[in-house]
Amino acid sequence: MSQEIKLYVRTADQTRRAELDLDASSTGADIIQAAVDNWALPADTDYTLVNTTTGKALAPGDDLSKAARPGDVLEVQPVLVAG
């Protein structure tokens, strides 16, 4: 039986936001990919996932059971490359 965590996921500019019940074994990479797919974010951009409640970034392989608590806000942020 898998455990679900209720979280909020939003884009860095806060134009898109969703309240989700996610499986605790979901990873940061899973959430980023779902946001890119569902919100039609640019696929040629790299993204990072930040738990704005704790101020910590989630590594792509981190699962939610270790990186988030119910009610936390996760923000999908583009990785800016200086040139």
C-alpha positions in Angstrom: 0.0 0.0 0.0 1.5 3.3 -1.1 1.2 6.4 1.0 0.1 9.7 -0.6 1.2 13.2 0.3 -0.9 16.3 -0.4 1.4 19.0 -1.8 1.2 22.2 -3.8 3.3 22.5 -7.0 3.8 25.8 -8.7 6.0 27.4 -11.3 8.6 30.0 -10.3 6.6 32.9 -11.7 3.5 31.5 -9.8 1.3 31.6 -13.0 0.6 27.9 -12.6 -0.3 26.1 -9.4 -1.8 22.7 -8.5 -2.8 20.9 -5.4 -1.8 17.3 -5.8 -2.0 14.0 -4.0 1.3 12.4 -4.9 2.7 9.0 -4.1 5.4 9.3 -1.4 7.7 7.3 -3.7 7.5 9.9 -6.5 10.8 11.6 -7.2 11.7 15.2 -8.0 12.3 14.2 -11.6 8.8 12.7 -11.8 7.3 15.9 -10.6 9.3 18.1 -12.9 8.5 15.9 -15.9 4.8 16.0 -15.1 4.9 19.8 -14.8 6.6 20.1 -18.1 4.0 17.8 -19.8 0.9 19.2 -18.1 1.7 22.9 -18.2 3.5 22.8 -21.6 6.7 24.3 -20.1 9.6 24.5 -22.5 11.1 21.1 -22.9 14.5 22.4 -23.9 15.0 24.0 -20.5 16.5 22.3 -17.4 14.5 22.6 -14.2 15.1 22.2 -10.5 12.5 21.5 -7.8 12.7 23.5 -4.6 10.7 22.9 -1.5 9.8 26.6 -0.7 8.5 25.6 2.7 11.9 24.3 3.8 14.1 26.3 1.4 15.8 23.2 0.1 16.2 21.9 -3.4 15.2 18.3 -4.2 17.7 16.2 -6.1 16.1 14.5 -9.1 16.3 11.1 -7.4 15.0 12.2 -4.0 11.6 10.7 -3.2 8.9 12.8 -1.5 8.9 10.6 1.6 12.3 12.1 2.6 12.1 15.5 1.0 8.6 16.8 1.7 5.8 16.8 4.2 2.0 17.2 3.6 1.1 20.8 2.7 4.6 21.8 1.5 4.9 24.0 -1.6 7.2 22.7 -4.3 8.4 25.1 -7.0 9.5 24.1 -10.5 12.3 26.6 -11.3 14.2 26.9 -14.6 18.0 26.5 -14.3 19.5 29.8 -15.5 22.7 29.5 -17.5 24.8 32.6 -17.5 26.5 33.2 -20.8 
